Amino acid sequence: MKAIRTFTVRTVLPDELAPLGRLAANLRWAWHAPTRDVFAAIDPDIWDAVGHDPSRMLGEVTSERLAELAADPTFREWLDRAAADLDDYLHGPRWYQQFPEGARDDTTNPALPSAIAYFSAEYGLTEALPQYSGGLGILAGDHLKSASDLGVPLIGVGLLYRHGYFSQTLSPEGWQLEHYPEIDPRGLPMTQLRDGTDEPVRIALTLPGAVPLTAHVWVVRVGRIPLLLLDACHQENAPELRGVTDRLYGGGSEHRLRQELLLGVGGVRAVRAYCELTDHPEPEVFHMNEGHAGFLGLERVREYMKRGLGFDQALEATRAGTVFTTHTPVPAGIDRFPRELVERHFTRDPVVAGLPTDRVLGLGSEDYPEGDPSVFNMAVMGMRLAQRVNGVSSLHGAVSRGMFQGLWPGFDTSVVPISSVTNGVHARTWVAEEAQDLAQRIVPDSAEFTRPEGWRKITGASDTELWEMRRTLRGRLIVDARARLRESWRQRGASEAELGWVDDVLDPDVLTVGFARRVPSYKRLTLMLRDRARLKAMLTDPERPLQIVIAGKAHPADEGGKRLIQEIVRFTDDPEVRHRIVFLPDYDMALARSLVQGCDVWLNNPLRPLEACGTSGMKSALNGGLNLSVRDGWWAEWFDGSNGWAIPTAESVSDSDRRDELEAAALYDLFEEQVIPQFYDQDDDGLPKRWLEMVKHTLVSLGPKVLATRMVRDYVTGLYHSAAQSSRLLARDGMAGACALASWKQRVRAAWPEVRVQHVEVGGVEAAPQVGAELEVRATVALGSLDPDEVRVQAAIGRVSPTEELLDPELIDLSATGAAGEDGTLVRYAGSIPLERAGACGYTVRVLPTHPLLANPAEMGLVTLPAPPIGMGDGVVLR
Ligand SMILES: *Cc1c(COP(=O)(O)O)cnc(C)c1O
């Protein structure tokens, strides 16, 4: 690390220009072009030199220029209008404000939560704040921005990494090099949270050995949303602790654990301090964006215990108001710590005081058949601390249900209580201004874009204007790519004289394909190199060539990923193809914008089903790019056969090398037979009619779905609202709900071994039944010490999978028809199921605990089936 420390001298703005300070201090400029135009007008050259960052702009502009602007009535009027527009945006009613407000202690109150705290280890808001590594962070950034647009009262919580993630350059040999420039928060659009006496607010934690760790809090204004970032880099911490918030995803286990303790535990304390100092309503819902934030639940348990609850009661209260989102189906992507390391932090001098150590360890333990007893799993803890859990696409929800089935033993995969909310992207961040302008010309009222009908109007764009827009964006990408490539070659040691060829790299009239993402192995950066001769032939075709722009960072500890980058870079270095394929270093939000806006085709070829969602393809689609992707993540859900192309997968092939070969061949075929011919099928005016039809269909079919505002609305109506309701129910009468639920669960758990399905019989299927007939089911169930209204007895019917699970079963509640024995613990149940589908099916009966405060019938992981289970053998065949 260099010995140079940086600091920032703040500009003093003349009074007339004070609104400039306010505009720069709120990140809304990052997605509001009219605000950026104001800054650009101050001095276009400086604006370009500072990378379009208003804070840096104000640091660079001369006081003479400021005085000039202060005396310019036209500029001042413009500035005042921009400031008034910001005020409107910040304080006017938006989508969320249409719903009724109500008192929080009223349990019949249907109101949405008064506030939601959203925790994430990373945030991608703008390239000026390099606090993200990839999709997870970008998603969190887009979540905050869309929440702001919708008026959702969210508080974001994260860490301030002094060295961010890393910036990437290449060595002469094409090897990734990492750089960690230090940021100075005083030069960034954030302010320090201070108390009534103007002292920095200190968030304190205790580490083993009674070592204090404190953090300062920075507040970033993301439109209407405050984002609190905890920062350990200050004088009061022992020198070795100042580095706790040094880098995103750097360091070993202990370092990561400290970061996550600060994020989760410190984060809740920061939220409390913020709400108290600013009179912000306290959050009713806490959202863990991935397992890194899981410790927030323990701090909330402590808070409830401090109010007099026992651990189990506090756990119920916490769970009711917690949402956990899992983001990866890759086991290596799940955060796990050595169990004894966590134990050390929760035993003597615990980080969170007063919690029973064994219970804390139990929350993160993999105590299911394939689990590893030596680890503490943050995702598992998240799921146990949250009553509501979701994945990030429909396919990922299904994969997660299989992956975490062990937490709900006895339940078929399909009923594991993990739902899904498919990710989305923030349009104003990612869509080119030209595309936004075109959309506005055709559909002047942007509110229409919340509805499919609004998007359908896009077909009213003429082919000429649409193609003009696409050509403009492609051309701009090429200018940007050449500049970046030149810079990269200079860093790799080339002299200017050797770089003349760079001026002719990429062609504005050639079909342009983009591939940019992090470089974990499942994303298969180098799949396109599988048959180099075939790729080369496409790149150098004299009539209908292809050109490819590639970017991506490998995690600094991932040597394998760096080798993949080197392999690609070496290929692009070849003078025979280097004018048609380029690798651009330092993939960040600015480069991502340039790529998703300029590329005609967005390529994605992960190993299905390891891409949880993927969002870069959504950004491309909104700019009129076409997706060419494996049907994984969001594309598995929304590819409709004509809004892009699906690369066929060979999932059933277990040899991974062979699978790559098959999938790569399918990819080349698609390019040669469909993508390339269609792009170059241009009419006399140079318009590729069929291509443009597909672009329009992409916008119409995907536009309404891929927006992050759709996603945030889904979270609000599907998860935040019900979590707030549950939370209120548990809090009523001095937490009586939580106490009742905890003791009920305890009693049911203890009594459950006595519950048995004694006997099942069916009627109505003697002769081969026909569709439309009814299956009459009668069961006798032993309830032990439980009451009939504490259980639910259901009949399930459906097709039977090869693993003897009922697929997507039809469930019917059976009704109690009376006692079967003397002592009243044997109860008869009966009901009938209409037989709706022809073919072989199976049925069974199951008994579950039921309580009005459970969010899902599978929540407790308790279920009793007949022994032996009724499976295929006892099934009926419908004709
Ligand atoms: C959108 C984006 C991502 C996520 O893209 P995926 O398709 O999920 O891989 C990663 N990094 C940057 C800089 C992005 O803009």
The ligand as a Gaussian input file, in Angstrom:
#p B3LYP/6-31G(d) Opt

LIG

0 1
 C      -25.700000      -5.764000     -13.512000
 C      -24.315000      -5.946000     -13.055000
 C      -23.896000      -7.173000     -12.527000
 C      -24.820000      -8.355000     -12.414000
 O      -24.965000      -8.964000     -13.653000
 P      -25.315000     -10.510000     -13.783000
 O      -26.081000     -10.620000     -15.032000
 O      -26.143000     -10.855000     -12.596000
 O      -24.027000     -11.232000     -13.811000
 C      -22.591000      -7.296000     -12.101000
 N      -21.727000      -6.268000     -12.169000
 C      -22.088000      -5.075000     -12.670000
 C      -21.088000      -3.965000     -12.703000
 C      -23.390000      -4.869000     -13.128000
 O      -23.748000      -3.673000     -13.598000

